[in-house]
Amino acid sequence: MNKRKNLIFRIIIIILCIGFISGFDIQKNNKIEEIYTDIYHPFIDDDYSLWGISGSILKWSNDYGDSWSEVFDFATIGGGKARPPIYGAVYVSRKGYVFVGLEDGNVYRSETKRELNKKSELNFVISLKLTDSRTTATPWSIAEDSQGILYIGQYGIIEKNAAYLYKSVDDGQTWKKNSYFTQFVDRHIHQVSVDPYTDTLYVTAGDGPKMTFKSIDKGETFKTILGPDPFGGDTGLTYFRDGRIWGTDFFFNGNKNPDSKGYINQIRKSSGDDDIFETKLILDKNPDNAPFYDLHAVKGTLIAYALAHDEWDDDLTKRSSIWITTDKGESWRRILETDIGSKAPVFMGIAHGRNSLIPEGFPYLIITNHFTRDKLYPREGEMHLTRIKIKDTIFRKSS
């Protein structure tokens, strides 16, 4: 069934590309849907179902987010909650175990494997205890290589260093802690991901200073490929078969800071040697000056999406936006944007599957956002999902 879906998806892409060459305008057929739900950063599973967190409750959807069924309430075992913008995560391993991170210092694992194409009855136990109860795993800090080795990066904004990487070779039954990064950075891990085409492990860490590391021996040793930079570093990272694209942050006026090395609010591309980057897009003027902290390619295509995030825009002069590339990161175009002001919504993340990829054939771009930006963290009841068909994004222009 998935092979048939993938074939249909490829045919649609070819037809749309032919239409683009001949001047065909698809914008009039665009349909953007808003789904009002407290679901937080959905994970896309192998059967195209979605997993997400609402407070302390794990939920599941088999209709692309239209409706959600409760799977497990972590409050029943004393667990915490997920908290936007990035405290908490859901991940489904290749073998089918479900992992959940919450803002309670724990990562939970299902006792049994989930079943595909149906709602699973699952119970959970603590798989990993992090070093501080105020830390968590995020939607971008759980990764897995082709051999099923799992990695989790620890995240938290606390007075203690939480820049630890954890590795499991038995599908989360046991974990080994790696403190290598604490000698370089003093806060936390931003992203952990594995290049699905090379099995190279990447770790980005911050906040001060920010650095990026790579490992070609499954996390035994690491090479520094970016940093230290006190003002900007890699956050979003996603992959094509012959290269990578990188999103960067931080500080809305970072590009004007003479002490910065110039890695602020940019999308960069690398291929082959990760020490050589080409800058492909820079946002350095208001109101577009926001960090590209979330990037995801569509597996098997030349398409990727980038999310410019303005959660920390205290002066309320920036806007969130979504950008698309259809040529593996060479050129970019803005396709969605929010208004400016305290009541405008904030884009927070893009639904994706393993290792920063949207699965091949998945029909939608799904964006997590909350209703207002007049406070750093939204209250419950203020979340929703923005959904648009991937085929409708290819030629869409921001209004």
N, C-alpha and C positions, 0 to 999 in steps of 0.2 A: 504493500500500500504506500509506504513512504517513497519507494522508488518511483511509483507512478506520480505522486505529488511533486517530486523533484523534477521529473521530466516535464510536467505541465508548467511548473514554475520557470524552467529554462526557456520553454517555448514562449511564455508570456514576455520574458525579458527581451528575447530576440525580436518579437513583434513590436514592442515598445521602442526599441532602439531604431528599427526601420521607420517607425512613425516619426521619431525625433528627426531623423535625417531628412524626411520629406516635409518637415514643418508641421506635423500633427500636434495639436494643442490639447493636452489632456486635462488642463486645470479645471475646466468646467465640470468634470466628472469627479473631482476630489470630494471626499466626504470625511470630515473629521468628527469622531464620536467622543463624547465625554461620558465616562462610567463613574458614577459617584459611589465610592467605596473607600474604606480605610485600609485597603490592601497596600502593602509597602514593598516596593522593588520585586516584582514577580520573577521567578526563575522558570525558564522554558525547559520542559522535560523532553525525552526522546519521542514521546507520542504527541508532542505539541500541547500537552496540558500545561497548566500554570500552577505554580506553588507560590504562596505568599503569606506574609504575617500581618495580622491585624491585632495590635496590642500584644496579648499573650497567646493568641490563638493562631495555629497553623491552619490555612485553608487551601483548597484545591479547586481548580476550574477546568472543565473540559469543553468550554465554549468560548475560548479566547478572552475570558474575563467578564462576560456578560453576567454570570452568576457564580457564586462561590459556596462550597460546602465545607463545614467545619470538620477538620481531621483530628486535632488534638489541642487541648487547652493546657499550656504549661503551668498555669496557676495551680492546677490540681496536684502538681509535684513540687510546688514551691518555687517555680521558675519566675523570671522577670518578664519584661516586655521588650519588643522592638520599638525604637524611637527614631523618627525621622530627624535629620536627613539621612544618616548612614549607620545608626546603631542597630545592628541585627542583620541576619541573612538567612536564606534558605539555599541549600545545595543538595542535589541528588547525584550520588556517585555512579560510576559506570556499572557497578554491580547492583545498584538499585537501593542503597541505603540512603535515607534522608537525614541530612545534617541541618541543624538550626542553631544559629547564634542569637543570643538575646543580651540586653544590657544588664547582665547579672554576673558576668565573668565566667559563664559556662558556654560550652558548645555541646549540644545534645545530638544523639544518634538514635535512629529508629532501631528497635530490637529485631525487627524483621525487614525484609525488602519490600518496597512498594510494588504494587501490581500495575502494569501498563493498561491504559484504556479503561480504567475503572477506579472509583474511589477506594482507597486502601484503608483498612483498619489498622492503625499503628499505635504502638506505645513507645515511649522514649526513656532513655537513661542518659546520664551525664557521660559524655565521651571524653571531654577535655576541660580541665579547670585552668583558666588563665591566671596570671599573677595578681590580678586585682579585680574585684567585683564590679568596678566601674568601667571595665573594658569589655570589648566584644569582638566578634568577627563581622566583617562588613560584606556587602554584595560583591566587592571587588577583591577580597582577601582570602578566598577559598579557591584552590586550584587542584588539578589532577593531571598527571601525565598519562601517556599511552599504556603504561604498565600498571596503572591503578594506584600509584603512589600519590597520597594526598598531602597538601600543604595548606596551612592556615597562618595568616599574619594577624597580629594582635593590634587592636586600635583603641585609643582612648585619649582624651584630653585631660590629663591629670598631672600632678606635680612630680610623679615618678616616671622613669623611663619604661615604656611598654613596647619597645621595638624588638619583639621576639617573633621568630618564625618557628612553627611546629610542623613536624613531618611524621606521617604514618605510613607504614608499609603493609598494614593488615586491615585496611579499610576502616580505620578509626577506632580499633579496639585499644591500641596503645599509641602514644605519641612521644616524640623526642624533641626537646626544646633546644633551639639554636639562638645563642645570645650574641652572635658575631656582629650584628648591626648596632648594638648598643654602644660600641666604642666609637661610632661615627656620628650617630644622631641621638637626640635626647628626648624623643617623644613617642613615636608609634610607626607602624607599618601602614602605608597607604594601599598599595596594590600588590597582590601575588598572582601571577598568571604563568601559564605554560604555553609556549608557542606550539600549536597542535601539529605543525608541519616539521618541526625540528626537535621537539621535546626540550628545548632550552627553557630554563626557569628564570623568570624575571621578578625582582623584588624592588619596589620603590618605597622609600622611607622619608620621614620628615618629622616635625615641621621645620625645626631649625637645627642644623642646616638640612637641606633636602638632597637626597642622593638616590641613584639607581644602580642596581647590581644585577649581574647575570651569572648563571651557573650552567655548565654543560655536563656536570657529573652528579645530577640529581641532588643538588644542595649540599654536597660535601665541601666544595670550595666555591668562592665567589670572586668575580672581577668587577671593579667599579667602572661604570661606563658613563656616569654623569655626576657632577658635583665634586665637592660640596658647594652648593649655592644657597646663600641665606635667604633669597627672595623668591626663588621659583624652582620647581622640579616636576618630575613626571607624575601624573596621576592616571589618566586614561591611557590604556595601551591595548591595541588589538592587532589582528594578523591577517595577512594575505599569504598566498603560497610562496611568493617571492619577496616578501618584505613586511615591514611593520609600520604602523602609524602611532604617534604618541601625542597625548594631550598634556598640557602643562598648566600649572597654577603658580603663584598665588598673588595676591594684591592687585587691586583693580587699576592702580596707577604704576604697576611695577615696571612697565616698559620705559617709563620716564625716570626711573631711579638709576643714578649713575653707578651705584654699587652692584646692580644686577648684571649678571652675565648674559642677559637677553633671552632667557628661557621662559618668559612670562606670557600667558594668554596666547599661546601658539599651538598650531598643529604642525608636527614635524614628521618626516618620513625617513626610514633607514632601510637599507637592504644590504645583505652581506655583512659588512663590517658595522657593528652597532656603534662604533666610535665616530662614524661619519653620518651626520644628519643634514637633511635638506629641509629648510623651512618652507612650508606650503601655504600657510595662512596665519596672519597675525591680527588680533583684535586689540587695537591700542587707542581707540577713540570712543568717547561716550556716544551713545549709550550701549555700544556693543562690547565694551571692555570688561569682560567677565571670563573666568577661567574655564578652559575646556577640560573638565574633570571626568568626563565619561565618554568613551568611544567604543563602538562595537561594529565589526564588519559582519556582513551576511555571508555565511560560509558558502563557498562554491560560486561566488559572484565577484564583481568588481566594485560592489557597493559597500559603503560604510556610513555610519551616522556619528555625529559629534554633538554633545550637549554642552552648551555654555551656561554655566550655573551662577546665579547671583544671590545665593542664600545669605551671604555675608555683606550685602550691599547696605551699609548702615545709613547712607545718605539718600537711598531710594531713587537713584538716578540711572540705574542700570536696568537691563532686561534679560530674561532668559531667552535662549534661542536654540533651535535645532538646525544642524547643517548636514548636507549630504555630499558625498563624492561618488561618482560612478566610474572613476578611472583609477581606483586603488590609491587615492589620496593625492593625486597630482593637482586637482582643482576642486574647489568647494563652492557650494551655493547654500544660502540660508533659505529654509523652507517653512519654518515656523518661528514665531517670536511672541513674546508676551508684551503687554503694555508696560508703561513705566508708572510707578507709584505704589503706595503701601498696600493697596487692595488688589494689585495684579497678582496672578498666580506665579509660582516659581517651579520651573522644571527641575527635577531632582535626580532622575536616573532613567535608563533605558532597559527594558526587560531583555534578558539574554540567557543563553545556556552556558555550557561549560567553556572555560578558558576564553571568555570575553567575546564569544561569537553568537550571533543570532543563527539558529539552525537553518540549514538549507531547506527551502520550501515553506518555511513558516510565513504565513501570509501578512502579518501585521507588524508595524512599528508601534510599540506600546511604551508610553512615557509616564512615569510616576511624577505627580506634582501635587502641590497643596495650594489652597485657595488664596492665601494672602502672604505677604512678606513683611507684615508689621511686627513680627516677632521672630526670634531666631528659630524656635521649634514650634511647629503647628500643634494645635490641640487635636484630640481625637474628634473625628467627625469632619475634618477639614481636608481629607485626602481625596484625590480622584485620579483616574487613569485617562490619558488622552490616547486615542487609538486611530490609526489611519493605515490603510492597506499599503503595503510596500510598493506595489505597482503604481499607486497613485502619488508616491513621493518622488518618483524618478524625474519628472519634469515639473514638479510643483515649484512655484516661486512664492516667497513670503509676501503677504499682502501689505 
